[in-house]
Amino acid sequence: MSAVTWGLYNAIIIYASFLWLLLVVGYYGCLGCLENERVGLLNLKASINHLNGTALSSWGGDIIVANCCRWERVTCDNKTNRVIQLDLSYISSNGGLGNWSLNASLLLPFHQLQILDLSGNKLTGFQGLLRLKKLRVLDVQHNGLTTIPVLSALPSLKVLYLGLNHINSSQLRGQYLRKLEVLDLYGNSLMGSVPSIIGTLNGLKSLSLGHNNLNDSLSIEGLCKLSDLEELDISGNGIDGNLPPCFNNLTSLRTLVLSRNNFKGTIPSSLFSSLKLLQYISLSHNSFEGSFDFTLLFNHSKLEVFELVGDNKNLKVETENSMSQHPLFQLRVFHLSEGVLNGESRVIPSFLSNQYELRVVDLRNNGIIGDIPTWLLVNNSKLESFRLSGNQLRGPLAFELNAKHVYMKHFDISSNLIQGEIPPDIGSILPNLEALNMSRNALHGNLPTSIGDMKILLLLDLSNNNLSGLLPQHLFRGCISLESLILSNNNFDGNFPAESNLTSLSYLFLDNNSFSGKISRGLLKSSALEMLDLGKNSFSGQIPDWIGNFPRLISVVLSKNHLEGVIPTGFCKLGELQLLDLSSNKVGMSIPPCFNLSKMMFLHLQSNELTGDIPNVLSRLPSLFILDLKDNKFWGTIPPWIGSLTSLRVRLLRGNELHGSIPLDLCRLRLIKLMDLSHNNFSGSIPLCLNNLTFGAQDGIFLTTTGSISWEGFGLATYSYESQIYVETVFIELQGGPFNEAEKVDFTTKWRFESYEGKVLSIMSGMDLSWNNLTGSIPPELGDLSEIHSINLSGNHLTGSIPETFSNLKAIESLDLSHNMLIGQIPPRMIELYNLAAFKVAYNDLSGKLPERKAQFATFEESSYEGNPLLCGLPVNRSCSPAIAAPKTPPANSDNAEKESWEVSFLWSFGGSFGVAFFGIVAFLYFNSYYRELLFYFIAKNLTFLRL
């Protein structure tokens, strides 16, 4: 190749390379973001990332990705390639930041920035002044702001989101707010009156003041000046009083959210006659009264969402009006529950037959009668949530032929009167269900195999029906997304399937059925299990040790089966366990020494065959609320460490073989509510310090296991309400099963073995020391237990009298002192115990007149007093004659009175006898001189001897 050719070739190569460089620079320069903005973004990234932070990892890199307009969370103008939007929401956690403030100067390069989103970043403020002349939208919600950022250098700002911060009313000032069209102060610390400046923001179109503490009803009238307002949310403020009539002036309103306040009175009809543009209405959770004619809204052609969930039965809603026409609207969400719907007719609203765009129908707890309106599913092909629980709907569940409702997600017809069998093809009719609740009905028959076709089903609750047969294997293989399976209180039998693909299962309730055999290993794939209830079945064999392979378990109930053997050491692995119920089985031996579960709160081991001393391992359960060991074969004494369980509310040791004295350590359990030591062999006296126990006084703790479990969903696939402010339009919550199931304990009161649970248990208190070998007198200090409801000291060897202090037991409902050796009179002031419903002192040695038959004592029959022959008066029908009248002094002192009377008689008789003898001798000597001289001679002879 010649030199010329070679030179030409090199020139072409250099020219092509230069041209390529120009193209790259032109494409990624002229067509890409400006260099100073790219550098500015990298500086912003560096300030957010702390130490090893990983936020905004795609920003930067080689020349190919140098165009910052292509970076995530960055939006540029298509013509100028200037950055106009930055989405920096929820990045601080990846950046490794805690609470922090942003240097406002880092935003100076972005002259054309219009939208800035800094929400969810634990941001406490800005260093310096935000100088962004083009900024229209600033989103700093869900941070830690206590003040509003200075807005003086944001002349174009129209939209300001400040929700979920800590801003108080004093921060709302300044002329720069007056340019706003959207102001969101949801969930801040505003208190008292609505800040007066808000009433001057004449340009506002959207305003959210929800979930603050603006409870001054008069100040909300200032909002009526905002004539251009289109969206208003004042929910969750506790506002008291009537709705202001001036709301009628807000004729531009599209969205009105008044829920979760304390508005009273009637819902004014004039309000809706004026607001014709309304699309979204939420009036839920207030205290409205009277009646509301829903047909007043029939002319609101734009209405899409209506919510009215009542908290009382004082509001009656009528949807049936013979004068009304068909509504002009097509609703998307209709939520009308917890009230009185359509008075005596209680029919489902007939206007729904003309609705074809519904996505949510919620008519819970309205007492509606009739058949299940499955025609709603036919008319509304995009219906996603169907909730009619807590009504009186009857008949079978029937769908149209070859139906398939692919949009349906939530189907709840629980707590009705529905009969018949579950449609066998329900799995193909509702293939995309996420939650199915048909509990508390009268369904019978087998569980359809087609339920296994519901691949995305999360919640299945069929509890409290009459379903029977074996559980279909396809359910456990096909419902791979299932999280909650509740089949309690039916008649299912057989065993849990040996194979299962329920890898997401968290809650399994099969209690109160007829399952039998050994507990199947098919559960092992459900490693996420948190609650397991197999109680009240016929499972047999040993408790499997592999239960310890579920590290998330917080509740295990295996009670009332035929399980035997020992408590497996596998339980020692369950570090999250709060409740363990193995009661009413044949479990023997004792508790494993490795049983060191610090979070255990409820331990039920009653009615088994456990033996030995009360295990010391129980002293390592500091959170224990309920300890039930009754009806086993424990022996020995109550250990001294019992006083260290200071959280204990219920201690039940009834029906064992324990002996020794009742230890003073029990008096350290100041929060105890129920204590049962009955039917053992305890001896000695009743400790005086038991009056230190509160027995529930000022203790409002409800003894619930884990509260309720619910499935929640946000968002509808086919509908969303367009709004500048956040409104809870599509929040859906489905509760399933017996998840409000509270702790239950058995305790003897009023001579019956009662079960106490939930709120009743939280207010019940009692002490049962009956049928032991206790001796001595009843301590008067027990009269200090003013909050106790039940005391049982029967069947012991107690002596002395009934303490007068027992008249201070103002809350007592049941008092049993029978089968002892008590003496004396029943204290008359006990008639002041107005809550006393059961009273028994039979088979003692009581005497005297019975208390007056007043108040509660007028209700007690002779059986309360039998076995006390010295008692008189009604109702024993023995006359109180003087011979057996009550003595003025206590019987215990009668021996002293008799002794004193004998001594007085003796002295008088001795004195009289001495006087008679003395004067008789004097008279004898006076008349007989010989003996008188002989006496004087004797005295004179011995006088000298006496002087010596």
PyMOL commands that set and color helices and strands:
alter all, ss='L'
color gray80, all
select helices_A, chain A and resi 3-30+35-48+63-65+68-70+92-95+104-107+169-171+175-179+196-200+219-225+245-249+269-274+294-297+350-354+375-379+426-429+449-453+473-478+521-525+545-549+569-573+616-620+640-644+664-668+688-692+758-763+780-784+804-808+828-832+855-859+862-864+882-884+891-927+929-947
alter helices_A, ss='H'
color red, helices_A
select strands_A, chain A and resi 74-76+83-87+100-103+115-117+123-127+137-139+159-161+182-184+206-208+231-233+240-241+255-257+262-263+280-282+290-293+305-309+315-318+333-337+340-341+360-362+369-371+385-387+392-396+410-412+417-420+435-437+442-445+459-461+466-469+484-486+491-494+507-509+514-517+531-533+538-542+555-557+562-565+579-581+586-589+602-604+609-612+626-628+633-636+650-652+657-661+674-676+681-684+710-714+731-735+744-749+752-757+766-768+773-777+790-792+797-799+814-816+823-824+838-840+845-849+870-872
alter strands_A, ss='S'
color yellow, strands_A
deselect
rebuild
show_as cartoon
